Amino acid sequence: MLSDLGGIYTLGPTLEEWQASGHDQGSILADPMFIDPKAGDFRLRPDSPALQVGFIPFDPSEAGVRGSRAWRQRARDYPWPALQLPPPPHQP
């Protein structure tokens, strides 16, 4: 089943249907209101709905694998499977 969530398509139930089945009760589907994503500035504007649901912003330079050089290299060298994207949704 293809669900249109206001221009965002999923291959499953809508968020409302998913929540009605008991999942992700506190989730929302909204523009996160980044400051300037085209310029790579993914900080949140003060009126972002993400902040309203309790998201705590973090420094992205602190994200990722941490530890010794060998540990970080092991993560880089891991044989990750190739990303397989689904076909684009059919536009009615």
C-alpha positions as CSV (number, residue, x, y, z in Angstrom):
1,M,0.0,0.0,0.0
2,L,1.4,3.4,-1.0
3,S,0.5,6.2,1.4
4,D,0.8,9.9,0.5
5,L,1.8,11.9,3.5
6,G,1.6,15.3,2.0
7,G,4.3,14.7,-0.6
8,I,6.1,12.1,1.5
9,Y,5.3,8.6,0.2
10,T,5.6,5.4,2.3
11,L,5.1,1.8,1.3
12,G,2.9,1.2,4.3
13,P,0.3,2.8,6.6
14,T,0.0,6.5,7.2
15,L,1.4,7.9,10.4
16,E,-2.2,8.1,11.8
17,E,-2.9,4.5,10.9
18,W,0.5,3.4,12.4
19,Q,-0.2,5.3,15.6
20,A,-3.7,3.8,15.9
21,S,-2.1,0.4,15.9
22,G,-0.1,1.4,19.1
23,H,3.2,2.5,17.5
24,D,5.1,5.8,17.8
25,Q,2.5,7.6,19.9
26,G,4.6,10.7,20.4
27,S,5.8,11.0,16.8
28,I,4.9,13.7,14.4
29,L,5.4,14.2,10.7
30,A,6.6,17.8,10.1
31,D,9.2,20.0,8.6
32,P,12.1,20.1,11.1
33,M,12.7,23.7,10.2
34,F,16.5,23.6,9.7
35,I,18.2,27.0,9.5
36,D,19.7,26.6,6.0
37,P,19.8,23.0,4.8
38,K,20.9,23.9,1.3
39,A,24.0,25.5,2.8
40,G,24.6,22.5,5.1
41,D,23.3,24.3,8.3
42,F,21.1,21.7,9.9
43,R,20.7,23.5,13.2
44,L,17.0,23.9,14.2
45,R,15.2,27.1,14.2
46,P,13.8,28.1,17.6
47,D,10.2,27.3,16.5
48,S,11.1,23.9,15.2
49,P,8.5,21.2,15.9
50,A,11.4,18.8,16.8
51,L,12.1,20.9,19.8
52,Q,8.5,20.9,20.8
53,V,8.5,17.0,21.0
54,G,11.7,17.0,23.1
55,F,14.5,16.6,20.6
56,I,17.8,17.8,22.1
57,P,20.1,19.3,19.5
58,F,23.7,17.9,19.4
59,D,27.0,18.8,17.7
60,P,27.1,16.5,14.6
61,S,30.9,16.6,14.7
62,E,30.5,14.5,17.9
63,A,28.4,11.8,16.2
64,G,29.8,8.6,14.8
65,V,32.3,6.0,15.9
66,R,34.5,7.1,18.8
67,G,37.5,5.3,20.3
68,S,41.0,4.2,19.3
69,R,42.3,4.7,15.8
70,A,42.0,0.9,15.2
71,W,38.4,0.9,16.3
72,R,37.5,3.8,14.0
73,Q,39.4,2.1,11.1
74,R,37.4,-1.1,11.8
75,A,34.2,0.8,11.3
76,R,35.4,2.3,8.0
77,D,36.5,-1.1,6.7
78,Y,33.4,-3.0,7.6
79,P,31.8,-4.6,4.5
80,W,28.5,-2.7,4.6
81,P,26.0,-4.0,2.1
82,A,25.2,-1.8,-0.9
83,L,22.3,0.6,-0.3
84,Q,19.3,-0.5,-2.3
85,L,16.7,2.2,-2.8
86,P,13.1,1.3,-3.6
87,P,11.7,2.5,-7.0
88,P,10.2,5.9,-6.9
89,P,6.4,5.9,-6.2
90,H,4.0,6.0,-9.0
91,Q,2.7,9.5,-9.5
92,P,-1.1,9.4,-10.2
